[in-house]
Amino acid sequence: MNTLKYLLQKEFKQIFRNPTILRLIFMMPVIQLILIPLAADYEIKQINISVVDQDHSPYSNRLTQKLLSTGYFQLAEYGNSYQESLKAVGEGDSDIILTIPPDFEKQLIKEDGAKLHLAADAVNGIKAGLGTAYASQIIADFNREVREEWVQFPRFSPLPLVEITSAGWYNPHISYYLFMVPGILAILVTMVGSFLAALNIVAEKEAGTIEQINVTPVKKWQFILGKLLPFWVLGMVSITLGMVVSFIVYSILPVGSFFTIYVFSAVYLLGVLGIGLLVSTFADTQQQATLFAFFFMMIFILLGGLYTPIESMPNWAQWLTKINPPAYFIEVIRAVYIKGSTFKDLLPDFGMMIAFAIGFNWLAVRNYRKRSA
Amino acid sequence: MAETVIHTENLTRKFGNFTAVDAISFEVSKGEIFGFLGANGAGKTTAMRILCGLLAPTSGVAKVAGYDVYTETENIKKHIGYMSQKFSLYNNLTVRENIHFFGGIYGIPKRELKEKSEELISRLGLTQEADKLVGSLPLGWKQKISFSTAILHEPKIVFLDEPTGGVDPITRRQFWDMIYEAAHRGITVFVTTHYMDEAEYCDRVSIMVDGAIAALDTPEELRNQFEAKDMDEVFLRLARGAKRGE
């Protein structure tokens, strides 16, 4: 037990003397939480639209104005040649082309129906999809408006009007921040846990000090615990800091209890620390460790449901997310923050996290050798 | 005859097809200063790492402090000190903290550790520097601290891997005074070096060529045997036959 005390003392002294680690611990939550939710927004805004108006009628003009007044679209070009607009799309100046045919107004009034054409640059699929969806919705709205004007008694409108209203449970204003901030908290803990511990041990390998430890009677579990505990504490500090920042910047507080968050973080951190330790047993240099950790982080984040919902992934990818620790933690933190889920609600996830913690640490201890073969 | 603290018989280590240590056999007695010489790549460090329990042997027998290198490495580690080629104190800890840390993990009781480290600091003349980070000290001082730390827990044997590499002649002299003092206290010293004047200071010297021990005796006997005027000549004569370079 005394040995462990000496190891911990030494580790904490070194951490507090390392300005880079301290800066990382304090700056990472702040910068990530402020930057990512504000910059990486799901909503697509400022779609550049080209309007090919071959009608030049009051109605075509009104439709154009209506599109632009929503704030989603920005007029890139207003002309009457589809070919020319297509060229603008090719050059990247425009994303969507709306073609209003020559007899648009005439058809709309006399024949009770007109045709419009939307073409989108689908290089950025999300922008194209959402852009055409927005535009279609606005055009439908325009259509309804025009018709209501014609019908004298709207109450007896012959048009079947089905209006859908929706209510967003738990996140009534569909706030993007409320969704994103807890997810980033989860990623933060993951990074602190896996990166820092791995780099620290590999740095000792590089300096040769680990060999000096290996030639002493220090036991494997003592050495690993001596590394694990300090970074566990740092991880807990980092999530606390992250929660403070999310409250100050976004006024977001968990609906559920802090207790649940801390219990989950505590166990989850042990798991990611295990991953970090495991990485450190494979890597011989800090470069290798960084590349390893980076590779894991990419997969963790992309398959973790931070940006894209796991439910919409293909089946095989959904299976992969089942063995991806951050996927559970992101879900848990979001559930506690947004829905107010209790510990009991999340019990299955808790079981998985314990399994991860034991599994990864077991592998790490097994892989760590005081003597090379 | 004094107690035998290191005993090897046909100790061999292979890395794939390459035989780094080729069936070496020797014995070292308690309190002896045993010089382990050889050109770069001759297999000195590999042999030393096996004896310290850092590397598994491929075949042969080896016992250190009475414990087997195959099965009892953790017992060996309690009874040895080790100073590697790479400087291996913590640069971002102070002199006092380093001594305290390494003494602590060897299980020296707290009060004794405190006394011992203060005594050591004053003996090394580092009272002024005790609270400076080790990284800021000159190499010679670091090496002296490193050695003193390696023998703080009074091991039976201390392994020194090129302890005086890159150190000035005066510091080297002082370093050897420390080695003598340790040997006098009954600590066996197992040392590798490239300096042939240092070889003369050893009680017995073994010279490794291509993984095998080419000669082993007192410096005086070796000089007579090879009709050489000094160890330098003995070494050159043996090492010239080496097949493998660096």
Chai-1 contact restraints between the chains, C-beta under 6 A:
chainA,res_idxA,chainB,res_idxB,connection_type,confidence,min_distance_angstrom,max_distance_angstrom,comment,restraint_id
A,T3,B,I105,contact,1.0,0.0,6.0,A-B,restraint_1
A,Y6,B,F101,contact,1.0,0.0,6.0,A-B,restraint_2
A,Y6,B,G104,contact,1.0,0.0,6.0,A-B,restraint_3
A,Y6,B,I105,contact,1.0,0.0,6.0,A-B,restraint_4
A,K10,B,F101,contact,1.0,0.0,6.0,A-B,restraint_5
A,Q14,B,N92,contact,1.0,0.0,6.0,A-B,restraint_6
A,R17,B,N92,contact,1.0,0.0,6.0,A-B,restraint_7
A,G208,B,S84,contact,1.0,0.0,6.0,A-B,restraint_8
A,G208,B,K86,contact,1.0,0.0,6.0,A-B,restraint_9
A,G208,B,S88,contact,1.0,0.0,6.0,A-B,restraint_10
A,T209,B,S88,contact,1.0,0.0,6.0,A-B,restraint_11
A,T209,B,Y90,contact,1.0,0.0,6.0,A-B,restraint_12
A,E211,B,S84,contact,1.0,0.0,6.0,A-B,restraint_13
A,Q212,B,S88,contact,1.0,0.0,6.0,A-B,restraint_14
A,N214,B,L54,contact,1.0,0.0,6.0,A-B,restraint_15
A,V215,B,C52,contact,1.0,0.0,6.0,A-B,restraint_16
A,V215,B,K77,contact,1.0,0.0,6.0,A-B,restraint_17
A,V215,B,Y82,contact,1.0,0.0,6.0,A-B,restraint_18
A,T216,B,K77,contact,1.0,0.0,6.0,A-B,restraint_19
A,T216,B,I105,contact,1.0,0.0,6.0,A-B,restraint_20
A,P217,B,K77,contact,1.0,0.0,6.0,A-B,restraint_21
A,P217,B,K78,contact,1.0,0.0,6.0,A-B,restraint_22
A,V218,B,I105,contact,1.0,0.0,6.0,A-B,restraint_23
A,R371,B,G53,contact,1.0,0.0,6.0,A-B,restraint_24
A,R371,B,L54,contact,1.0,0.0,6.0,A-B,restraint_25
A,R371,B,A56,contact,1.0,0.0,6.0,A-B,restraint_26
A,R371,B,T73,contact,1.0,0.0,6.0,A-B,restraint_27
A,S372,B,L55,contact,1.0,0.0,6.0,A-B,restraint_28
A,A373,B,A56,contact,1.0,0.0,6.0,A-B,restraint_29
